[in-house]
């Protein structure tokens, strides 16, 4: 899952070497939280107009997680 998130984000940013992903242990509800860190100048590219790209990234991650009987959340920090 982390590799998928990295691959998707890598194609969107200008500085792929500054991508950092933190993965938390599942919380009490069983949700695994992925915290995505990118360069400050790439934040707009990841969020997109009205958050459309961020929502698309979250949708992709949830779809793959559902296939694997997991629950995930993506936070962009």
Biopython code that builds the backbone (N, CA, C, O; Angstrom):
import numpy as np
from Bio.PDB.StructureBuilder import StructureBuilder

atoms = [
    (1, "UNK", "N", (0.815, -1.192, 0.000)),
    (1, "UNK", "CA", (0.000, 0.000, 0.000)),
    (1, "UNK", "C", (0.864, 1.263, 0.000)),
    (1, "UNK", "O", (0.575, 2.235, -0.698)),
    (2, "UNK", "N", (1.919, 1.221, 0.793)),
    (2, "UNK", "CA", (2.806, 2.378, 0.851)),
    (2, "UNK", "C", (3.468, 2.614, -0.504)),
    (2, "UNK", "O", (3.646, 3.759, -0.921)),
    (3, "UNK", "N", (3.831, 1.532, -1.187)),
    (3, "UNK", "CA", (4.446, 1.652, -2.510)),
    (3, "UNK", "C", (3.484, 2.243, -3.527)),
    (3, "UNK", "O", (3.882, 3.039, -4.377)),
    (4, "UNK", "N", (2.227, 1.856, -3.440)),
    (4, "UNK", "CA", (1.208, 2.403, -4.339)),
    (4, "UNK", "C", (1.065, 3.904, -4.128)),
    (4, "UNK", "O", (1.041, 4.670, -5.091)),
    (5, "UNK", "N", (0.970, 4.321, -2.882)),
    (5, "UNK", "CA", (0.842, 5.743, -2.575)),
    (5, "UNK", "C", (2.065, 6.508, -3.085)),
    (5, "UNK", "O", (1.930, 7.584, -3.668)),
    (6, "UNK", "N", (3.248, 5.954, -2.867)),
    (6, "UNK", "CA", (4.473, 6.608, -3.330)),
    (6, "UNK", "C", (4.478, 6.747, -4.848)),
    (6, "UNK", "O", (4.840, 7.797, -5.378)),
    (7, "UNK", "N", (4.077, 5.691, -5.543)),
    (7, "UNK", "CA", (4.069, 5.708, -7.003)),
    (7, "UNK", "C", (3.103, 6.754, -7.551)),
    (7, "UNK", "O", (3.430, 7.474, -8.494)),
    (8, "UNK", "N", (1.923, 6.834, -6.963)),
    (8, "UNK", "CA", (0.923, 7.815, -7.423)),
    (8, "UNK", "C", (1.431, 9.232, -7.189)),
    (8, "UNK", "O", (1.354, 10.079, -8.078)),
    (9, "UNK", "N", (1.947, 9.485, -6.001)),
    (9, "UNK", "CA", (2.389, 10.835, -5.640)),
    (9, "UNK", "C", (3.633, 11.236, -6.428)),
    (9, "UNK", "O", (3.779, 12.396, -6.813)),
    (10, "UNK", "N", (4.520, 10.288, -6.666)),
    (10, "UNK", "CA", (5.763, 10.569, -7.389)),
    (10, "UNK", "C", (5.495, 11.178, -8.763)),
    (10, "UNK", "O", (6.243, 12.046, -9.212)),
    (11, "UNK", "N", (4.445, 10.733, -9.424)),
    (11, "UNK", "CA", (4.108, 11.263, -10.732)),
    (11, "UNK", "C", (3.517, 12.659, -10.705)),
    (11, "UNK", "O", (3.408, 13.308, -11.745)),
    (12, "UNK", "N", (3.133, 13.128, -9.523)),
    (12, "UNK", "CA", (2.484, 14.436, -9.418)),
    (12, "UNK", "C", (3.408, 15.552, -8.965)),
    (12, "UNK", "O", (3.162, 16.721, -9.265)),
    (13, "UNK", "N", (4.469, 15.205, -8.243)),
    (13, "UNK", "CA", (5.285, 16.239, -7.613)),
    (13, "UNK", "C", (6.507, 16.612, -8.451)),
    (13, "UNK", "O", (6.920, 15.877, -9.348)),
    (14, "UNK", "N", (7.065, 17.768, -8.131)),
    (14, "UNK", "CA", (8.257, 18.256, -8.815)),
    (14, "UNK", "C", (9.532, 17.747, -8.124)),
    (14, "UNK", "O", (10.576, 17.605, -8.762)),
    (15, "UNK", "N", (9.437, 17.476, -6.816)),
    (15, "UNK", "CA", (10.588, 17.018, -6.036)),
    (15, "UNK", "C", (10.281, 15.653, -5.400)),
    (15, "UNK", "O", (9.980, 15.586, -4.208)),
    (16, "UNK", "N", (10.353, 14.572, -6.180)),
    (16, "UNK", "CA", (10.008, 13.249, -5.645)),
    (16, "UNK", "C", (10.953, 12.764, -4.543)),
    (16, "UNK", "O", (10.587, 11.890, -3.757)),
    (17, "UNK", "N", (12.160, 13.321, -4.480)),
    (17, "UNK", "CA", (13.099, 12.895, -3.445)),
    (17, "UNK", "C", (12.670, 13.370, -2.053)),
    (17, "UNK", "O", (13.193, 12.885, -1.049)),
    (18, "UNK", "N", (11.731, 14.307, -1.985)),
    (18, "UNK", "CA", (11.276, 14.830, -0.698)),
    (18, "UNK", "C", (9.972, 14.191, -0.228)),
    (18, "UNK", "O", (9.375, 14.651, 0.744)),
    (19, "UNK", "N", (9.530, 13.146, -0.902)),
    (19, "UNK", "CA", (8.326, 12.439, -0.479)),
    (19, "UNK", "C", (8.684, 11.567, 0.723)),
    (19, "UNK", "O", (9.655, 10.810, 0.697)),
    (20, "UNK", "N", (7.886, 11.691, 1.761)),
    (20, "UNK", "CA", (8.079, 10.857, 2.951)),
    (20, "UNK", "C", (6.697, 10.384, 3.417)),
    (20, "UNK", "O", (5.768, 11.181, 3.550)),
    (21, "UNK", "N", (6.582, 9.095, 3.659)),
    (21, "UNK", "CA", (5.304, 8.527, 4.074)),
    (21, "UNK", "C", (5.486, 7.842, 5.424)),
    (21, "UNK", "O", (6.345, 6.975, 5.581)),
    (22, "UNK", "N", (4.668, 8.240, 6.396)),
    (22, "UNK", "CA", (4.660, 7.599, 7.709)),
    (22, "UNK", "C", (3.425, 6.716, 7.780)),
    (22, "UNK", "O", (2.336, 7.130, 7.384)),
    (23, "UNK", "N", (3.592, 5.509, 8.281)),
    (23, "UNK", "CA", (2.475, 4.577, 8.400)),
    (23, "UNK", "C", (2.253, 4.284, 9.872)),
    (23, "UNK", "O", (3.151, 3.794, 10.556)),
    (24, "UNK", "N", (1.052, 4.585, 10.362)),
    (24, "UNK", "CA", (0.709, 4.309, 11.753)),
    (24, "UNK", "C", (0.160, 2.896, 11.894)),
    (24, "UNK", "O", (-0.337, 2.303, 10.936)),
    (25, "UNK", "N", (0.259, 2.380, 13.091)),
    (25, "UNK", "CA", (-0.359, 1.094, 13.404)),
    (25, "UNK", "C", (-1.876, 1.266, 13.369)),
    (25, "UNK", "O", (-2.373, 2.371, 13.585)),
    (26, "UNK", "N", (-2.613, 0.202, 13.102)),
    (26, "UNK", "CA", (-4.080, 0.315, 13.085)),
    (26, "UNK", "C", (-4.603, 0.824, 14.429)),
    (26, "UNK", "O", (-4.166, 0.376, 15.489)),
    (27, "UNK", "N", (-5.542, 1.764, 14.369)),
    (27, "UNK", "CA", (-6.132, 2.289, 15.600)),
    (27, "UNK", "C", (-7.213, 1.344, 16.111)),
    (27, "UNK", "O", (-7.355, 0.233, 15.600)),
    (28, "UNK", "N", (-7.971, 1.769, 17.105)),
    (28, "UNK", "CA", (-8.978, 0.900, 17.704)),
    (28, "UNK", "C", (-10.088, 0.505, 16.733)),
    (28, "UNK", "O", (-10.770, -0.498, 16.942)),
    (29, "UNK", "N", (-10.268, 1.280, 15.687)),
    (29, "UNK", "CA", (-11.269, 0.953, 14.661)),
    (29, "UNK", "C", (-10.658, 0.136, 13.519)),
    (29, "UNK", "O", (-11.368, -0.242, 12.587)),
    (30, "UNK", "N", (-9.372, -0.136, 13.579)),
    (30, "UNK", "CA", (-8.701, -0.925, 12.556)),
    (30, "UNK", "C", (-8.265, -0.117, 11.345)),
    (30, "UNK", "O", (-7.968, -0.689, 10.296)),
    (31, "UNK", "N", (-8.223, 1.191, 11.473)),
    (31, "UNK", "CA", (-7.846, 2.060, 10.356)),
    (31, "UNK", "C", (-6.344, 2.339, 10.404)),
    (31, "UNK", "O", (-5.812, 2.768, 11.428)),
    (32, "UNK", "N", (-5.674, 2.091, 9.287)),
    (32, "UNK", "CA", (-4.245, 2.396, 9.153)),
    (32, "UNK", "C", (-4.145, 3.782, 8.527)),
    (32, "UNK", "O", (-4.714, 4.029, 7.463)),
    (33, "UNK", "N", (-3.421, 4.689, 9.188)),
    (33, "UNK", "CA", (-3.295, 6.062, 8.706)),
    (33, "UNK", "C", (-1.944, 6.230, 8.013)),
    (33, "UNK", "O", (-0.895, 5.931, 8.583)),
    (34, "UNK", "N", (-1.993, 6.713, 6.778)),
    (34, "UNK", "CA", (-0.787, 7.036, 6.013)),
    (34, "UNK", "C", (-0.639, 8.553, 6.021)),
    (34, "UNK", "O", (-1.523, 9.267, 5.547)),
    (35, "UNK", "N", (0.479, 9.050, 6.562)),
    (35, "UNK", "CA", (0.747, 10.486, 6.592)),
    (35, "UNK", "C", (1.736, 10.800, 5.482)),
    (35, "UNK", "O", (2.861, 10.301, 5.477)),
    (36, "UNK", "N", (1.311, 11.619, 4.560)),
    (36, "UNK", "CA", (2.108, 11.952, 3.379)),
    (36, "UNK", "C", (2.749, 13.319, 3.556)),
    (36, "UNK", "O", (2.060, 14.314, 3.778)),
    (37, "UNK", "N", (4.071, 13.360, 3.455)),
    (37, "UNK", "CA", (4.829, 14.610, 3.532)),
    (37, "UNK", "C", (5.483, 14.837, 2.178)),
    (37, "UNK", "O", (6.139, 13.945, 1.640)),
    (38, "UNK", "N", (5.302, 16.037, 1.630)),
    (38, "UNK", "CA", (5.954, 16.421, 0.374)),
    (38, "UNK", "C", (6.574, 17.797, 0.564)),
    (38, "UNK", "O", (6.360, 18.445, 1.589)),
    (39, "UNK", "N", (7.342, 18.241, -0.423)),
    (39, "UNK", "CA", (7.948, 19.576, -0.372)),
    (39, "UNK", "C", (6.840, 20.627, -0.310)),
    (39, "UNK", "O", (5.753, 20.442, -0.857)),
    (40, "UNK", "N", (7.137, 21.714, 0.359)),
    (40, "UNK", "CA", (6.157, 22.793, 0.527)),
    (40, "UNK", "C", (5.641, 23.289, -0.830)),
    (40, "UNK", "O", (4.458, 23.599, -0.971)),
    (41, "UNK", "N", (6.523, 23.360, -1.814)),
    (41, "UNK", "CA", (6.112, 23.848, -3.130)),
    (41, "UNK", "C", (5.244, 22.838, -3.883)),
    (41, "UNK", "O", (4.587, 23.202, -4.858)),
    (42, "UNK", "N", (5.233, 21.581, -3.448)),
    (42, "UNK", "CA", (4.421, 20.545, -4.103)),
    (42, "UNK", "C", (3.055, 20.347, -3.453)),
    (42, "UNK", "O", (2.243, 19.573, -3.961)),
    (43, "UNK", "N", (2.788, 21.023, -2.351)),
    (43, "UNK", "CA", (1.515, 20.831, -1.647)),
    (43, "UNK", "C", (0.318, 21.142, -2.546)),
    (43, "UNK", "O", (-0.674, 20.414, -2.525)),
    (44, "UNK", "N", (0.399, 22.196, -3.321)),
    (44, "UNK", "CA", (-0.695, 22.562, -4.214)),
    (44, "UNK", "C", (-0.938, 21.514, -5.283)),
    (44, "UNK", "O", (-2.079, 21.280, -5.682)),
    (45, "UNK", "N", (0.123, 20.887, -5.746)),
    (45, "UNK", "CA", (-0.017, 19.838, -6.760)),
    (45, "UNK", "C", (-0.709, 18.608, -6.177)),
    (45, "UNK", "O", (-1.479, 17.947, -6.875)),
    (46, "UNK", "N", (-0.450, 18.296, -4.929)),
    (46, "UNK", "CA", (-1.036, 17.125, -4.294)),
    (46, "UNK", "C", (-2.488, 17.377, -3.904)),
    (46, "UNK", "O", (-3.330, 16.488, -4.028)),
    (47, "UNK", "N", (-2.776, 18.572, -3.440)),
    (47, "UNK", "CA", (-4.144, 18.874, -3.004)),
    (47, "UNK", "C", (-5.042, 19.151, -4.208)),
    (47, "UNK", "O", (-6.167, 18.654, -4.265)),
    (48, "UNK", "N", (-4.566, 19.928, -5.154)),
    (48, "UNK", "CA", (-5.356, 20.218, -6.345)),
    (48, "UNK", "C", (-6.450, 21.242, -6.082)),
    (48, "UNK", "O", (-6.677, 21.652, -4.944)),
    (49, "UNK", "N", (-7.116, 21.642, -7.142)),
    (49, "UNK", "CA", (-8.199, 22.611, -7.010)),
    (49, "UNK", "C", (-9.358, 21.988, -6.253)),
    (49, "UNK", "O", (-9.863, 20.926, -6.619)),
    (50, "UNK", "N", (-9.769, 22.663, -5.194)),
    (50, "UNK", "CA", (-10.867, 22.223, -4.330)),
    (50, "UNK", "C", (-10.625, 20.824, -3.764)),
    (50, "UNK", "O", (-11.575, 20.122, -3.415)),
    (51, "UNK", "N", (-9.360, 20.418, -3.673)),
    (51, "UNK", "CA", (-9.020, 19.137, -3.061)),
    (51, "UNK", "C", (-9.319, 17.925, -3.914)),
    (51, "UNK", "O", (-9.389, 16.809, -3.400)),
    (52, "UNK", "N", (-9.494, 18.122, -5.199)),
    (52, "UNK", "CA", (-9.873, 17.012, -6.074)),
    (52, "UNK", "C", (-8.799, 15.944, -6.196)),
    (52, "UNK", "O", (-9.112, 14.753, -6.186)),
    (53, "UNK", "N", (-7.540, 16.347, -6.310)),
    (53, "UNK", "CA", (-6.471, 15.358, -6.443)),
    (53, "UNK", "C", (-6.299, 14.605, -5.131)),
    (53, "UNK", "O", (-6.116, 13.388, -5.131)),
    (54, "UNK", "N", (-6.358, 15.322, -4.014)),
    (54, "UNK", "CA", (-6.250, 14.668, -2.708)),
    (54, "UNK", "C", (-7.375, 13.653, -2.526)),
    (54, "UNK", "O", (-7.140, 12.548, -2.038)),
    (55, "UNK", "N", (-8.575, 14.015, -2.909)),
    (55, "UNK", "CA", (-9.706, 13.085, -2.806)),
    (55, "UNK", "C", (-9.525, 11.883, -3.725)),
    (55, "UNK", "O", (-9.895, 10.767, -3.362)),
    (56, "UNK", "N", (-8.962, 12.098, -4.904)),
    (56, "UNK", "CA", (-8.723, 10.992, -5.829)),
    (56, "UNK", "C", (-7.687, 10.031, -5.249)),
    (56, "UNK", "O", (-7.842, 8.815, -5.363)),
    (57, "UNK", "N", (-6.639, 10.559, -4.631)),
    (57, "UNK", "CA", (-5.620, 9.717, -4.007)),
    (57, "UNK", "C", (-6.249, 8.890, -2.895)),
    (57, "UNK", "O", (-5.994, 7.690, -2.786)),
    (58, "UNK", "N", (-7.069, 9.530, -2.072)),
    (58, "UNK", "CA", (-7.735, 8.810, -0.979)),
    (58, "UNK", "C", (-8.675, 7.731, -1.513)),
    (58, "UNK", "O", (-8.762, 6.646, -0.938)),
    (59, "UNK", "N", (-9.371, 8.019, -2.598)),
    (59, "UNK", "CA", (-10.284, 7.042, -3.195)),
    (59, "UNK", "C", (-9.527, 5.825, -3.710)),
    (59, "UNK", "O", (-9.960, 4.691, -3.508)),
    (60, "UNK", "N", (-8.404, 6.056, -4.372)),
    (60, "UNK", "CA", (-7.585, 4.942, -4.874)),
    (60, "UNK", "C", (-7.120, 4.071, -3.715)),
    (60, "UNK", "O", (-7.211, 2.845, -3.778)),
    (61, "UNK", "N", (-6.626, 4.702, -2.663)),
    (61, "UNK", "CA", (-6.123, 3.949, -1.516)),
    (61, "UNK", "C", (-7.238, 3.153, -0.834)),
    (61, "UNK", "O", (-7.036, 1.998, -0.459)),
    (62, "UNK", "N", (-8.414, 3.766, -0.674)),
    (62, "UNK", "CA", (-9.536, 3.045, -0.055)),
    (62, "UNK", "C", (-9.991, 1.877, -0.908)),
    (62, "UNK", "O", (-10.343, 0.825, -0.375)),
    (63, "UNK", "N", (-9.990, 2.042, -2.236)),
    (63, "UNK", "CA", (-10.420, 0.963, -3.127)),
    (63, "UNK", "C", (-9.484, -0.238, -3.021)),
    (63, "UNK", "O", (-9.944, -1.376, -2.935)),
    (64, "UNK", "N", (-8.195, 0.006, -3.027)),
    (64, "UNK", "CA", (-7.232, -1.090, -2.901)),
    (64, "UNK", "C", (-7.318, -1.719, -1.508)),
    (64, "UNK", "O", (-7.218, -2.938, -1.367)),
    (65, "UNK", "N", (-7.501, -0.897, -0.497)),
    (65, "UNK", "CA", (-7.597, -1.417, 0.867)),
    (65, "UNK", "C", (-8.827, -2.309, 1.024)),
    (65, "UNK", "O", (-8.763, -3.340, 1.693)),
    (66, "UNK", "N", (-9.928, -1.925, 0.422)),
    (66, "UNK", "CA", (-11.159, -2.709, 0.504)),
    (66, "UNK", "C", (-10.955, -4.090, -0.114)),
    (66, "UNK", "O", (-11.465, -5.083, 0.405)),
    (67, "UNK", "N", (-10.226, -4.157, -1.202)),
    (67, "UNK", "CA", (-9.938, -5.452, -1.835)),
    (67, "UNK", "C", (-9.143, -6.359, -0.903)),
    (67, "UNK", "O", (-9.241, -7.583, -0.991)),
    (68, "UNK", "N", (-8.352, -5.756, -0.005)),
    (68, "UNK", "CA", (-7.512, -6.521, 0.915)),
    (68, "UNK", "C", (-8.111, -6.577, 2.323)),
    (68, "UNK", "O", (-7.418, -6.932, 3.277)),
    (69, "UNK", "N", (-9.385, -6.231, 2.453)),
    (69, "UNK", "CA", (-10.091, -6.219, 3.741)),
    (69, "UNK", "C", (-9.386, -5.351, 4.783)),
    (69, "UNK", "O", (-9.248, -5.746, 5.941)),
    (70, "UNK", "N", (-8.950, -4.184, 4.366)),
    (70, "UNK", "CA", (-8.305, -3.229, 5.256)),
    (70, "UNK", "C", (-9.078, -1.919, 5.246)),
    (70, "UNK", "O", (-9.924, -1.691, 4.381)),
    (71, "UNK", "N", (-8.780, -1.067, 6.209)),
    (71, "UNK", "CA", (-9.314, 0.288, 6.228)),
    (71, "UNK", "C", (-8.131, 1.240, 6.306)),
    (71, "UNK", "O", (-7.249, 1.078, 7.149)),
    (72, "UNK", "N", (-8.116, 2.228, 5.425)),
    (72, "UNK", "CA", (-7.005, 3.178, 5.412)),
    (72, "UNK", "C", (-7.515, 4.603, 5.360)),
    (72, "UNK", "O", (-8.643, 4.868, 4.942)),
    (73, "UNK", "N", (-6.659, 5.511, 5.793)),
    (73, "UNK", "CA", (-6.904, 6.944, 5.670)),
    (73, "UNK", "C", (-5.588, 7.583, 5.244)),
    (73, "UNK", "O", (-4.513, 7.153, 5.663)),
    (74, "UNK", "N", (-5.683, 8.604, 4.415)),
    (74, "UNK", "CA", (-4.488, 9.307, 3.954)),
    (74, "UNK", "C", (-4.575, 10.749, 4.446)),
    (74, "UNK", "O", (-5.536, 11.462, 4.157)),
    (75, "UNK", "N", (-3.564, 11.161, 5.187)),
    (75, "UNK", "CA", (-3.472, 12.547, 5.651)),
    (75, "UNK", "C", (-2.310, 13.213, 4.931)),
    (75, "UNK", "O", (-1.215, 12.655, 4.851)),
    (76, "UNK", "N", (-2.552, 14.388, 4.418)),
    (76, "UNK", "CA", (-1.502, 15.134, 3.743)),
    (76, "UNK", "C", (-1.037, 16.233, 4.708)),
    (76, "UNK", "O", (-1.799, 17.133, 5.062)),
    (77, "UNK", "N", (0.219, 16.137, 5.118)),
    (77, "UNK", "CA", (0.730, 17.064, 6.123)),
    (77, "UNK", "C", (1.814, 17.924, 5.559)),
    (77, "UNK", "O", (2.364, 18.768, 6.267)),
]
sb = StructureBuilder()
sb.init_structure("model")
sb.init_model(0)
sb.init_chain("A")
sb.init_seg("    ")
for serial, (resi, resn, name, xyz) in enumerate(atoms, 1):
    if name == "N":
        sb.init_residue(resn, " ", resi, " ")
    sb.init_atom(name, np.array(xyz, "f"), 0.0, 1.0, " ", f" {name:<3s}", serial, name[0])
structure = sb.get_structure()
